[in-house]
């Protein structure tokens, strides 16, 4: 392996001179810089990024902490973030916490050990004191979907109350549904609570009574399937289902299919997240798009600005979701609010 010492020897200069050329620090004559650069190309020398990180206490590495990879939304979000990071010369250190505080603590320590320059965090198991410690260590942070911006650092959230309101209003107003099942996420999960609030607001704005039934899942496909299956087996009647994410909506569609219930002619279904698979389901799945492309680009660009300009003031953003209407909730799928 070619080392910086090999480059210095071949060029007839000091290691310090080669280092200054590599880091654009100046301090050498133009002809010396050109000569060293030519030797670097000749020897095909690649700087040791790990060693550089250790010496400078930082890197071109951005940590990304997500709560799970089982929900299809998060792998798609990871892909968007990685794409934008790579476009800007940064690599992504992926940390999957599995919603486990012990794993979160491990990854927070690992971020420090790996000298990451910044961290994009989506986890309710990270609190303001964790963020403060990262910032103290020189690791700039931005959170995604944190509860009510309950910290002073940069953050991006989506108005999930509005998203659920759009979905349920579509079922009530456009599709004339009057017996709606809501399969929520966990009772103590902030985004699930916000979506339940939006569900309730849409009912209050309906102007007429609407029968409802609320059950709770875990954002997994199986919980959407099992909840819907139990409702059908117990003789519970309903004309529509709104699920707090697409994974549960796919499970609900499967249960309806198994029991011979036609979607959308007998039961209309709307999900949340607008994952790629939604447009390939049969029927195609109506869903609330929570702007993962916008989240990914905004999170990376904002974080890079914080990294490059440490004195920049932290910013907090709230994005508006959009409802994408497909054939699971109407015969003539289309889109609104786009």
Secondary structure, 3 states (H helix, E strand, C coil): CCCHHHHHHHHCCCHHHHHHHHCCCCCCCHHHHHHHHHHHHHHCCCCCHHHHHHHHCCCCEEEEEECCCCCHHHHHHHHHHHHHHHHCCCEEEEEECCCCHHHHHHHHHHHHHCCCCEEEECCCCCCHHHHHHHHHCCCEEEEECCHHHCCCCEEEEECHHHHHHHHHHHHHHHCCCCEEEEEECCCCCHHHHHHHHHHHHHHHCCCCCCEEEEEECCCCHHHHHHHHHHHHHCCCCCCEEEECCHHHHHHHHHHHHHCCCCCCCCCEEEEEECCHHHHHCCCCCEEEECCHHHHHHHHHHHHHHHHHCCCCCCCEEEECCEEECCCCCCCCCCCCCC
